[in-house]
Amino acid sequence: MNKNIQTFLGCDAEYAEAEIVLFGVPFDGTTSFRPGTRFGPSAIRNESFGIETYSPYCDRDIADYLIFDGGDLELPFGNTQKVLEMTQEYAAQILADGKRFVMLGGEHLVTLGAVRAVVERYPDVHIIHFDAHTDLRTDYLGETLSHSTVIKQAWNLVGDGKIHQFGIRSGEKYEFTFAENHTKLHKFDLQGLSETVAQLKDKPVYFTLDLDVLDPSIFCGTGTPEAGGISFKELMGAVLQLNQLNIVGCDINELSPHYDQSGSSTAVACKITREIILQITK
């Protein structure tokens, strides 16, 4: 694997020596409302040079760690199954080489490809899911592979009690009913995260962050904004707890940069990406 020509700030190590691998999956082929998340990964890379490598939140610096940026996968946009297969293969190679990854979406469905790879290597993995939406639909307009169904598809792989959902404030009634019996869903905010972290300290964990968990007043650059979201400070406080967990893989998705001409949403995504990388380095 060769690093991308333009990397996320400070992520310019060689693959062989890296502990963490960053890569992008610029796909939005099943977006249900406003498309554009395919431009998210490149925007995060480009704008990362507007922040610093040093984090005052945790007093650590990305430049002190070996992180590889492999760039974006080259995807066939008309073939959802192939996109998921390519994502799974890339993530599986990283895990087989004893590394962990941070994946930049793209729409939320790309999480399924990564989760498939993680489950193969860590069958007892738990998933922590931050989102405005349940993503537990059985199908969307007849399609079972959708960013609206991704967590239901993940549940098919990991089973009951292993998906922990936070910030959820939108979904069909049957999705919430399903969650009552099959996932651990926390409505509206991140209350209960500390208890979940304490319970999962000895487990492999996959963390998936849909950035629309943030309130649109903070993060409007997304295809499906939902009023009533959490604040940046709340999200940052949650991210700082990730260092207590064995995060084997994670993703950050659903940035559509062109819906926020100010660039603020992309700047938020850049800072969150930096902090997540720092929290999962050892």
N, C-alpha and C positions, 0 to 999 in steps of 0.2 A: 504493500500500500504506500502511496506517495501522498504527502500533504498537499493541500490545496494551494494554489498560487496566492490567493488572498485568504488569510486565516482569521478566525476570531482573535481578538486582541490577546497576545501572550500565548496562544496555542500553536506554537511553531516547532514543537519537538518532532523527532523522527518516530515513526510508528513503533519500531522495535524497542525503543527505550521508554515509551509512554506508558503511563498508568491509566489515563483516561483518554478515550477517543471521542471526538466530536464529529458528527456528520449530519447532513441535511437530507430531508425527503420532501422535495418541493412539489407536493401533490394536492390538488383540490378538486378531484374529479367527481366527488359525491357531495360537495357542499350544497346544503339544502336552501340557503338564502342568498347571501352575497359572496361570490367567489373572490379569490385573490390571495389565499394563503400560500399558494405556490411561490409567491415572492417573499415570504417571511424569512427563510433561512439566509438568503443573500443580503436582505436588508439588515438583519441582525449582525452579520459579519461586517458589512460596510460601515454601519454606524457604531460598531463597538469601539472604534478608535476615537469616539467622542467621550469615552469614559476612561478611567485609569485602571491599571492592572491591580492596584492596591484597593482592598476593601476595608473601610473604617468600621464596618458592621462586625467583622470577625477578626480584624487585625491580621489579615493574611494577604498574600500577593500571588496572583496567578503566575507571575514570572518566576516564582520559586519552585514551580512544579513542572513535571514533564507531561504535557498535554498535546495530543496530536489532532489536527483538524484535517479530515479526509475530504472535505468539500461536500457537494451535493451529489446524490445518486442521479444518474441520467435515466430518466423514467419514460416509459411508453404511456402517455397520458390517457389513451383510450382503453387501457387494459388494467382494471383495478386488481384483478387476481395477480397479474405479473408484478405490479408495484408492491403488493404485499409479500410476494415471494422474494423479490430482490431485497426488500427491507429485512426480511427474516434471515436471508443468507448472509447479508453484511453484518447484522448484529450477532449472528451465530459465530461468525469467524472471529469477531472481537472477543466474545466470551470464551471461545476455545483457546485463544491465545492468552487467557488469564487476565484480561483487561475488563474495564467497565466502560459504559458509553453514556453520552448525552446526545440525544437525537433532537434535531430542530425540525418541526413541521412548518408548513404543511397543515393539512386538516387533521382532525383527531383520529380518523380511521387508520392512519399510518402506525398508530400505537399498536394495533393488532399484530402487524408483522413483527414488531420488536418483542411483544409479549409472547408470541409463539416461540421465538428463539429462547427467551428467558425460561419459559416453562419446560422446554426440553432439557435444559441444563439444571434448573432449580425447580423441581416439581412441586415443592412446598412453598413456593413464592407467594407473598401477599402483595396486593396492589393498593397503594394510596392514591386516590383520585381527587384532584381539586378541579372544580368546574361549576359553571352556572347551570348546566343541564345534566339530567340523569344519564343520558346516552344509553338507556336500557330498552329502547324500542326493539321489537321483534323484527320489524322491517320499516323502511321508509319508501312509500309509494311502490311497494312490492319488492324493493331491493333489500336483501338481508345484510349486504356489505355497504355501510354508510357511516358517516361520522355521527349519526344519530343512534347507531346500533353498536358502536364499538365496545362499550363496557358490557353489554349483553353477550357479545361475542367472546370477550375476555372471560366472562363468568362461565361460559361453556368449557373453557380450558381449566380454570382453577377451582370452580365449585363454590359451595356456600361458605359464607363467613370469612372469605379471604379478600374481599374487596371493601375498602373503607373509603366512603365518599364524603366530601366536605364542600360546603359552599353552595350546595344544590338549591336552586330556586325556580326551576322550570322543567316541565316534562308532562307527559300524558298521565292521567290518573292511574292507569294500569301499571305504569312504570314505578310509581311510588308504592303501589300495592305489592308489586314484585319485590321491591327493595326491602320491604318490611320482613319478608321471609327468607331472603337470599343474600342480601348485602348489608353492610352496616352504613346506613345513610344518615348524614347530619345535615339538616336543612339550614340554609341561609348564611351560615358562618363557619368558623373553624373550631368551634367549641368541641371539646373532646379529643382534640389532636394529641395533647400531652399524654393522655391516658392510653391512646392507641400506640404512640411511640414507645411508651413503657412496656406495653404488651408484646411488641414486635422486635425488641432489641436483639433477640437471638435468632431471628428469622431473616431469610433473604427477602428483600423488599424491592418492588418496582414502583417508581414514583412517576405519575403522569399529571402534567400541569396544563390544563386548558386555560389560557390567559384571560378568557372571558369570565373567569371567576371574579376578576376585579370589576369594580363598578365602572360603567361607561364614562363617568366623569373623570376617571383616571386613565382608562384604557378604552378608547373608542375605536381604535384601529383593528376591528375584528368583524367578521361576517355576520355574527349573531349576537349583538350586544343585548344584555339583559339588565334592567334596572335593579337596584338593591344589592349590589355586589360589595365585596370586602374592600378595604383600603390597602394601599401599598404597604403601609406600616404593618398591617395585620399579616399580609402575605410574607413580608420579610421576616417577621417574627416566627412564622411557621417554617420557612426555609432554613432558618438558623437551627432548627431542631433536627434537621436531617442528618447532622453529623453523629447523632446518637444511634443511627440505624445502619444496617448493612445494605446499602443501596447498590444493587448489582446492575441497574440500568435505569434510565429515566428519559423523559421527553418534555419538551416545551413546545406548545403548538397553538395554532389559530390566530397568529398575527397576520392581518391583512394591512400592510403598511399604508397603502394609498387611500384608505378611509380616514386617515389622520394626517392632513397636510402639514400640521405643525411639527410632526416627527416625534411628538411626546410618547406615543404608544411604543414606537420602536426603541426609544431610549429606555423606557421601562423594561421592555423585553431584554435589552442588552444587559441591564444591571441585574435583573433576575437570573439571567444565564450565567453571568460571572459568579453570583453568589451560590448558585446550585453547584457549579463546578467546584468551587472552593469547599463546599460542605461535604462533597463525596470523595474528595482526595484524602488519602490517609497519611 
